[in-house]
Amino acid sequence: MSSDSTILTHPLSQFFYYSVLCTIPFYYWRQVTPFLPVDWYITAILGLIVIIYMVNQKHMPALFSNNLNKWFLFFFFVNIVSTIFSPYQSEAVSGLVILVQVYIFIFINLTFLTEKGLVNILPYVLAASVGFNSIIASLDYFFGVELFYVSESARSYGVTTGANNLSLMSVFVIPLLFNKLLTAKSPLGFFGSLFLILINIAGLISSESRGGFLIFFVMAIMVLYINRTRFQPRFFGLAISIIGLCMLLVATAIPDAYFKRQQSLLSEEQDTSIQRRTAYIKVGIQSFFDHPLLGTGTFTFPQVWLDSRETLFFKMAERGAHNTYLDTLVGMGIIGLMIFLGLLSRIFRDFITAIQNFDLVNDLDMKDMASAYLVSFLTVLAYCLLKTLIDHKFFILSISISQVLYFISKNKKDRLYGPV
């Protein structure tokens, strides 16, 4: 990321970058190109642009040096050692390759994200692409119209990889859209943001995700809190009316099956999904006791599960841990988990520092935007309890955003007060 007009900020380079982000919700459509998914080809073009930049400028992009590099190195080193001693050597090596891909995408984001992009482009690119997939899922869920795909379950998720994935992406974009709604400078901006919020909520409902249902309400409380200073008393009556209308529409439009699935959270009888997740935890804890320090190798929980007795009780073979923290504990042991938690802690602190810096320089719009991205990041951390997300692009994107916001805020503070 650079404030200068370079090849990195050229409109064509930015177009390629946001084209990659547009493909995130459309997993099955990304597979249409021969040999590799289409986003890999676009990423290769971005990599070539970075090489051209480094050759011409004689230095690396500014954010290749950041607060997280030491954590990346520690985590990668532990993964290498864990892979060397892994009882599932080939699977662990494959996991290590995936981790390399994660790092590549992190540095691609660090290279091409700009302040303008974070504020004016990224929220709409993510919301529109996720929203389009939400429309596909909602047409199936609410009206039985299967557009571009054939539904295989009562839960709808469009052309992404699963219902929980759709709910994660839908919840992720809502804090960003709410910020754009409150800061809209035209009716088009306001109603456009409102429309995207509504269709992404529809996508969340279509997924019937119980975890997404809980995370959505916690997220909504956080969003209202961080934007509390933007609310004025004269808008309370209008807000209450809109909320009442939305609740009426929800009550009449959402199928009874949705409410029955959410009510199962309080049921004494556990369904198969909850029983499986309980079994994952049991298998993961046992694996940790067997391999406490370095685990069984990168992303090897599916093999651990396959070798366990519990898999005999369920009609399936390899399964992920459906829990990022458990997956890390099993794969990289307590050492890997502590480094991973240290990385997350550093990311959180950089978000907070960026918010404080923007407040210090009285850039309240960027402060609120950074707060919205922080809430989105926290929703991803909550979803880490439900899915294995280390290689999920929204998780990777959040990591990169924390550093770009920190870099921008620090530069603004240094220009005003001088470097510390």
C-alpha positions as CSV (number, residue, x, y, z in Angstrom):
1,M,0.0,0.0,0.0
2,S,1.4,3.3,-1.0
3,S,0.1,6.9,-1.0
4,D,2.1,7.6,-4.1
5,S,0.7,7.1,-7.6
6,T,2.4,3.9,-8.7
7,I,1.7,0.8,-10.6
8,L,0.2,-0.6,-7.4
9,T,-2.5,2.1,-7.3
10,H,-3.1,2.2,-11.0
11,P,-6.8,1.7,-11.9
12,L,-6.0,-1.5,-13.8
13,S,-4.1,-3.0,-10.9
14,Q,-6.9,-2.1,-8.5
15,F,-9.4,-3.6,-10.9
16,F,-7.5,-6.9,-10.9
17,Y,-7.2,-6.8,-7.1
18,Y,-10.9,-6.2,-6.5
19,S,-11.8,-8.8,-9.1
20,V,-10.1,-11.4,-6.9
21,L,-12.2,-10.2,-3.9
22,C,-15.4,-10.4,-6.0
23,T,-14.9,-14.1,-6.5
24,I,-14.7,-15.0,-2.8
25,P,-18.4,-15.9,-2.3
26,F,-18.6,-17.9,-5.6
27,Y,-16.6,-21.0,-4.9
28,Y,-18.2,-23.2,-7.5
29,W,-18.0,-20.6,-10.2
30,R,-14.3,-20.1,-9.5
31,Q,-13.7,-23.6,-10.7
32,V,-14.7,-23.0,-14.3
33,T,-11.2,-22.3,-15.6
34,P,-8.9,-25.2,-16.6
35,F,-6.2,-26.5,-14.2
36,L,-6.6,-23.8,-11.6
37,P,-9.5,-21.6,-10.2
38,V,-9.9,-18.3,-11.9
39,D,-8.9,-16.3,-8.9
40,W,-5.5,-18.0,-8.9
41,Y,-4.8,-16.7,-12.4
42,I,-5.8,-13.1,-11.4
43,T,-3.6,-13.4,-8.3
44,A,-0.7,-14.5,-10.6
45,I,-1.2,-11.2,-12.5
46,L,-1.1,-9.3,-9.3
47,G,2.1,-11.1,-8.3
48,L,3.7,-10.0,-11.6
49,I,2.6,-6.4,-10.9
50,V,4.3,-6.6,-7.5
51,I,7.5,-7.9,-9.1
52,I,7.5,-5.1,-11.7
53,Y,7.0,-2.6,-8.9
54,M,10.0,-3.9,-6.9
55,V,12.2,-4.0,-9.9
56,N,11.3,-0.4,-10.9
57,Q,11.3,1.1,-7.4
58,K,14.2,-0.9,-6.0
59,H,12.4,-1.7,-2.8
60,M,9.5,-3.7,-1.5
61,P,5.9,-2.3,-0.9
62,A,5.8,-0.4,2.3
63,L,3.6,-2.8,4.3
64,F,5.8,-5.8,3.6
65,S,7.3,-4.6,6.8
66,N,4.6,-4.7,9.5
67,N,3.8,-5.6,13.1
68,L,2.8,-9.2,12.3
69,N,5.9,-10.5,10.4
70,K,7.5,-12.0,13.5
71,W,4.3,-13.8,14.4
72,F,4.0,-15.1,10.8
73,L,7.5,-16.4,11.0
74,F,7.0,-18.1,14.4
75,F,3.8,-19.7,13.3
76,F,5.3,-20.9,10.1
77,F,8.4,-22.3,11.9
78,V,6.2,-24.3,14.3
79,N,4.2,-25.6,11.4
80,I,7.3,-26.8,9.7
81,V,8.6,-28.6,12.8
82,S,5.1,-30.1,13.4
83,T,5.0,-31.3,9.8
84,I,8.5,-33.0,10.1
85,F,7.3,-35.0,13.1
86,S,3.7,-35.5,11.9
87,P,2.3,-39.1,11.8
88,Y,0.3,-37.8,8.7
89,Q,3.2,-36.6,6.7
90,S,1.6,-36.1,3.2
91,E,-1.5,-34.4,4.7
92,A,0.6,-32.1,6.8
93,V,2.8,-31.1,3.8
94,S,-0.4,-30.2,1.9
95,G,-1.5,-28.1,4.9
96,L,1.8,-26.3,4.9
97,V,1.3,-25.5,1.2
98,I,-2.1,-24.0,2.1
99,L,-0.5,-21.9,4.8
100,V,2.0,-20.6,2.2
101,Q,-1.0,-19.6,0.0
102,V,-2.5,-17.8,3.0
103,Y,0.6,-15.7,3.5
104,I,0.7,-14.9,-0.2
105,F,-2.9,-13.6,-0.1
106,I,-2.1,-11.5,3.1
107,F,0.8,-9.8,1.3
108,I,-1.3,-9.2,-1.8
109,N,-3.8,-7.4,0.3
110,L,-1.1,-5.4,2.1
111,T,0.2,-4.3,-1.3
112,F,-3.0,-3.2,-3.1
113,L,-5.3,-2.0,-0.3
114,T,-5.4,1.8,0.0
115,E,-7.2,4.3,2.2
116,K,-9.6,5.1,-0.6
117,G,-10.2,1.4,-1.1
118,L,-10.9,0.7,2.5
119,V,-13.4,3.5,2.8
120,N,-15.2,3.7,-0.6
121,I,-14.6,0.5,-2.5
122,L,-14.0,-2.6,-0.3
123,P,-17.3,-2.4,1.7
124,Y,-19.4,-2.3,-1.5
125,V,-17.3,-4.9,-3.4
126,L,-17.6,-7.4,-0.5
127,A,-21.3,-6.5,0.2
128,A,-22.4,-6.7,-3.4
129,S,-20.7,-10.0,-4.2
130,V,-21.9,-11.6,-1.0
131,G,-25.3,-10.0,-1.6
132,F,-25.6,-11.5,-5.0
133,N,-24.9,-14.9,-3.6
134,S,-27.5,-14.1,-0.8
135,I,-30.1,-13.3,-3.5
136,I,-29.4,-16.7,-5.2
137,A,-29.8,-18.5,-1.8
138,S,-32.9,-16.4,-0.8
139,L,-34.7,-17.1,-4.1
140,D,-34.3,-20.8,-3.3
141,Y,-35.1,-20.6,0.4
142,F,-38.1,-18.3,0.3
143,F,-39.6,-19.0,-3.1
144,G,-38.1,-22.4,-4.2
145,V,-36.4,-20.9,-7.2
146,E,-33.1,-22.6,-7.9
147,L,-31.1,-20.1,-9.9
148,F,-27.6,-21.1,-11.1
149,Y,-27.4,-24.2,-8.8
150,V,-29.4,-27.2,-7.6
151,S,-30.1,-27.2,-3.8
152,E,-29.2,-30.4,-2.0
153,S,-30.6,-29.5,1.5
154,A,-33.4,-27.5,3.2
155,R,-30.7,-24.9,4.0
156,S,-29.8,-22.6,1.1
157,Y,-26.3,-21.2,0.5
158,G,-26.1,-20.3,-3.2
159,V,-22.9,-21.1,-5.0
160,T,-20.6,-20.9,-1.9
161,T,-19.3,-23.9,0.0
162,G,-21.9,-24.2,2.7
163,A,-24.6,-22.6,4.9
164,N,-22.2,-21.5,7.7
165,N,-19.9,-19.9,5.1
166,L,-22.8,-17.9,3.7
167,S,-23.8,-16.8,7.2
168,L,-20.2,-15.8,8.0
169,M,-19.9,-13.6,4.9
170,S,-23.3,-12.1,5.4
171,V,-22.6,-11.1,9.0
172,F,-19.1,-9.8,8.1
173,V,-20.3,-7.1,5.7
174,I,-23.1,-5.7,7.8
175,P,-21.0,-3.5,10.1
176,L,-19.3,-2.0,7.1
177,L,-22.7,-1.4,5.3
178,F,-24.1,0.2,8.5
179,N,-21.3,2.6,8.6
180,K,-21.8,3.5,4.9
181,L,-25.5,3.9,5.6
182,L,-24.9,6.4,8.5
183,T,-22.3,8.4,6.6
184,A,-24.2,8.4,3.2
185,K,-24.1,11.8,1.5
186,S,-26.9,11.0,-1.0
187,P,-30.2,9.1,-1.1
188,L,-28.6,6.6,-3.5
189,G,-25.8,5.9,-1.0
190,F,-28.3,5.5,1.9
191,F,-30.9,3.3,0.2
192,G,-28.2,1.4,-1.6
193,S,-26.5,0.5,1.7
194,L,-29.9,-0.3,3.2
195,F,-30.8,-2.6,0.3
196,L,-27.5,-4.5,0.7
197,I,-28.0,-4.8,4.4
198,L,-31.4,-6.3,3.9
199,I,-30.4,-8.8,1.2
200,N,-27.4,-10.0,3.3
201,I,-29.7,-10.5,6.3
202,A,-31.9,-12.5,3.9
203,G,-28.8,-14.6,3.0
204,L,-28.1,-15.1,6.7
205,I,-31.7,-16.3,7.3
206,S,-31.5,-18.6,4.2
207,S,-28.5,-20.4,5.7
208,E,-30.5,-21.3,8.9
209,S,-27.2,-21.1,10.8
210,R,-27.8,-21.2,14.5
211,G,-24.3,-19.9,15.3
212,G,-24.8,-17.1,12.7
213,F,-28.2,-16.3,14.4
214,L,-26.4,-15.7,17.8
215,I,-23.4,-13.9,16.3
216,F,-25.6,-11.6,14.3
217,F,-27.3,-10.3,17.4
218,V,-24.1,-9.8,19.3
219,M,-22.7,-8.0,16.2
220,A,-25.8,-5.8,16.0
221,I,-25.3,-4.7,19.6
222,M,-21.6,-3.9,18.9
223,V,-22.6,-1.9,15.8
224,L,-25.1,0.2,17.7
225,Y,-22.5,0.9,20.4
226,I,-19.7,2.0,18.1
227,N,-22.1,4.3,16.2
228,R,-23.9,5.6,19.3
229,T,-22.6,9.2,18.8
230,R,-24.1,9.4,15.3
231,F,-27.7,8.8,16.6
232,Q,-29.7,11.9,17.3
233,P,-32.8,12.0,19.5
234,R,-35.1,13.1,16.7
235,F,-34.3,9.9,14.8
236,F,-35.3,7.5,17.6
237,G,-39.0,7.5,16.6
238,L,-38.2,6.8,13.0
239,A,-35.7,4.1,14.0
240,I,-38.3,2.4,16.3
241,S,-40.9,2.5,13.5
242,I,-38.4,0.9,11.0
243,I,-37.4,-1.8,13.5
244,G,-41.1,-2.5,14.1
245,L,-41.8,-2.8,10.4
246,C,-38.8,-5.1,9.9
247,M,-39.9,-7.4,12.8
248,L,-43.4,-7.6,11.2
249,L,-41.9,-8.5,7.8
250,V,-39.6,-11.1,9.5
251,A,-42.5,-12.6,11.3
252,T,-44.6,-13.0,8.2
253,A,-41.9,-13.9,5.6
254,I,-39.6,-16.3,7.4
255,P,-40.6,-20.0,7.2
256,D,-41.5,-21.8,10.4
257,A,-38.6,-24.2,9.8
258,Y,-36.2,-21.3,10.5
259,F,-37.6,-20.6,13.9
260,K,-37.8,-24.3,14.8
261,R,-34.1,-24.7,13.9
262,Q,-33.1,-21.7,16.1
263,Q,-35.3,-23.0,19.0
264,S,-33.3,-26.2,18.9
265,L,-30.4,-24.3,20.5
266,L,-32.5,-24.5,23.8
267,S,-33.7,-28.1,23.3
268,E,-32.5,-30.7,25.7
269,E,-32.2,-33.2,22.8
270,Q,-29.2,-32.7,20.7
271,D,-29.5,-33.1,16.9
272,T,-26.8,-34.9,14.9
273,S,-24.9,-31.7,14.1
274,I,-24.4,-30.8,17.7
275,Q,-23.5,-34.4,18.6
276,R,-20.9,-34.3,15.9
277,R,-19.4,-31.1,17.2
278,T,-19.3,-32.6,20.7
279,A,-17.4,-35.6,19.2
280,Y,-15.0,-33.3,17.4
281,I,-14.0,-31.7,20.7
282,K,-13.6,-35.1,22.4
283,V,-11.4,-36.4,19.6
284,G,-9.4,-33.1,19.6
285,I,-8.7,-33.1,23.3
286,Q,-7.6,-36.7,23.2
287,S,-5.3,-35.9,20.2
288,F,-3.8,-33.0,22.2
289,F,-3.0,-35.3,25.1
290,D,-1.3,-37.7,22.7
291,H,0.7,-34.9,20.9
292,P,0.7,-31.9,23.3
293,L,3.6,-29.8,22.2
294,L,3.6,-29.8,18.4
295,G,0.4,-31.6,17.4
296,T,-0.1,-33.9,14.5
297,G,0.8,-31.5,11.6
298,T,-0.8,-28.6,9.8
299,F,-4.5,-29.1,9.1
300,T,-4.4,-32.8,10.0
301,F,-7.6,-33.0,12.1
302,P,-9.5,-34.8,9.4
303,Q,-7.0,-37.7,9.6
304,V,-7.2,-37.7,13.4
305,W,-11.0,-37.8,13.2
306,L,-10.8,-40.6,10.6
307,D,-8.7,-42.7,12.9
308,S,-10.9,-42.1,15.9
309,R,-13.6,-44.4,17.3
310,E,-16.2,-41.6,17.2
311,T,-16.2,-41.6,13.4
312,L,-17.9,-45.0,13.5
313,F,-21.1,-43.4,14.9
314,F,-21.5,-40.9,12.0
315,K,-22.1,-41.5,8.3
316,M,-19.0,-39.7,7.1
317,A,-15.2,-40.1,6.7
318,E,-12.8,-37.1,6.9
319,R,-14.2,-34.0,8.7
320,G,-12.7,-30.8,9.8
321,A,-12.7,-29.7,13.4
322,H,-15.3,-27.0,12.7
323,N,-13.3,-24.9,15.3
324,T,-10.2,-23.0,14.3
325,Y,-8.8,-23.0,17.8
326,L,-9.3,-26.7,18.2
327,D,-7.9,-27.4,14.7
328,T,-4.8,-25.3,15.6
329,L,-4.4,-27.1,18.9
330,V,-4.6,-30.5,17.3
331,G,-2.4,-29.6,14.3
332,M,0.3,-27.5,16.0
333,G,0.0,-28.4,19.7
334,I,0.0,-25.9,22.6
335,I,3.0,-24.1,21.1
336,G,1.2,-23.4,17.8
337,L,-2.0,-22.4,19.6
338,M,-0.3,-19.9,21.9
339,I,1.5,-18.3,18.9
340,F,-1.8,-18.2,17.0
341,L,-3.5,-16.5,19.9
342,G,-0.6,-14.1,20.2
343,L,-1.1,-13.2,16.5
344,L,-4.8,-12.6,17.1
345,S,-4.0,-10.4,20.1
346,R,-1.5,-8.3,18.1
347,I,-4.1,-7.9,15.3
348,F,-6.7,-6.7,17.9
349,R,-4.3,-4.3,19.4
350,D,-3.4,-2.8,16.0
351,F,-7.1,-2.2,15.3
352,I,-7.5,-0.5,18.7
353,T,-4.3,1.6,18.1
354,A,-5.5,2.7,14.7
355,I,-8.9,3.7,16.1
356,Q,-7.1,5.7,18.9
357,N,-4.8,7.4,16.3
358,F,-7.7,8.4,14.1
359,D,-9.4,9.9,17.2
360,L,-6.2,11.7,18.1
361,V,-6.0,13.4,14.7
362,N,-9.7,14.1,14.8
363,D,-10.4,11.9,11.7
364,L,-13.7,10.7,13.0
365,D,-14.9,9.2,9.7
366,M,-11.8,6.9,9.6
367,K,-12.2,6.2,13.3
368,D,-15.8,4.9,12.7
369,M,-14.7,3.0,9.6
370,A,-11.9,1.3,11.5
371,S,-14.3,0.4,14.3
372,A,-16.6,-1.2,11.8
373,Y,-13.8,-3.3,10.4
374,L,-12.9,-4.3,14.0
375,V,-16.4,-5.5,14.6
376,S,-16.3,-7.5,11.4
377,F,-13.0,-9.0,12.6
378,L,-14.5,-9.9,15.9
379,T,-17.4,-11.7,14.1
380,V,-14.8,-13.8,12.3
381,L,-13.1,-14.7,15.6
382,A,-16.6,-15.8,16.9
383,Y,-17.1,-17.9,13.8
384,C,-13.7,-19.5,14.5
385,L,-15.6,-21.4,17.1
386,L,-17.8,-22.9,14.4
387,K,-15.5,-23.3,11.4
388,T,-11.9,-23.8,10.5
389,L,-11.0,-20.4,9.1
390,I,-7.2,-20.0,8.9
391,D,-7.4,-20.3,5.1
392,H,-10.7,-18.4,4.8
393,K,-10.3,-15.2,2.7
394,F,-12.4,-13.0,5.0
395,F,-10.2,-14.0,7.9
396,I,-7.0,-13.4,5.8
397,L,-8.5,-10.1,4.6
398,S,-9.1,-8.9,8.2
399,I,-5.5,-9.6,9.1
400,S,-4.3,-7.4,6.3
401,I,-6.9,-4.7,7.0
402,S,-5.6,-4.3,10.6
403,Q,-2.1,-3.5,9.3
404,V,-3.3,-1.1,6.6
405,L,-5.4,0.8,9.1
406,Y,-2.5,0.9,11.5
407,F,-0.1,2.2,8.8
408,I,-2.5,4.9,7.6
409,S,-3.3,6.1,11.2
410,K,0.3,6.1,12.2
411,N,1.3,8.2,9.2
412,K,-1.5,10.7,9.9
413,K,-0.5,11.0,13.6
414,D,3.2,11.4,12.7
415,R,2.4,14.1,10.2
416,L,0.5,16.0,12.8
417,Y,2.6,15.4,15.9
418,G,5.9,14.1,14.6
419,P,7.2,10.6,14.8
420,V,7.5,9.1,18.2
